[in-house]
């Protein structure tokens, strides 16, 4: 690899329990998954700095001082500006972003891109940040696209593994569900996290008591889920996933297609299923205690022209890929 190149990757995530309530300070449980976003930074051959994201914009390379940049790039421009401002360094560079994580479906792709980019760009300027600093700056950038993110997405992407997250405080939750199979089903319905989080906020302001009741139910589910995960009690984890999905339906963040997917999985051997992330489309996660049943469920979902795959977890958070 070119000596003037830095390359970092960061993982996507699934929220196992507690999405939405987590924005209001309630706890949630999430784990990093083995799909990664990569950010490479290299010396620019031109007199300008650029960014390219082939997954989003094919071959287009954007000049970073070009105004206005597409909406999708404003948070990344914020990262660039923050790093340049903090380090008072001057040299031109090209950033290339590549991601295995499908975007806008609740798997944490934007957080993973932000985390990988903070790490690669700061390292390019010879100032490696520690994990806390990477997470903090990535979280600041997420605020630009998601208005008031809880911080769970950037945290899980930075640190990896399984975590219990409450009000910005992280507790490592090294659960082993090695006897289980978690299937991710992508409904392929893209949605905007910001819109759904804002819809919940509006409801919260209008009907605080009933929304708090839903959040309290989710809180109890998360507490029971922590124990079930530690005990590797698969039937209980499955039951709690289904309960959590129902609470999210009560919150009106599900989607009829997601509910149908959950029903089909229930009838085909799943121990429990739920939407993951903001909802309104995006992905469902489903728990199985049997490999054949998990494989059959994947087949059924693929026959319905959905994406479905077995998820594998990772303990690796942000990772240096340059050598
Ligand atoms: C997004 O992955 C999950 C939400 O809880 C929002 C957040 O935590 O920032 C919906």
Boltz pocket constraint, residues with backbone or C-beta under 6 A from the ligand:
constraints:
  - pocket:
      binder: B
      contacts: [[A, 15], [A, 18], [A, 19], [A, 20], [A, 21], [A, 22], [A, 23], [A, 106], [A, 108], [A, 146], [A, 148], [A, 149], [A, 150], [A, 151], [A, 152], [A, 153], [A, 193], [A, 197], [A, 277], [A, 278]]
      max_distance: 6.0
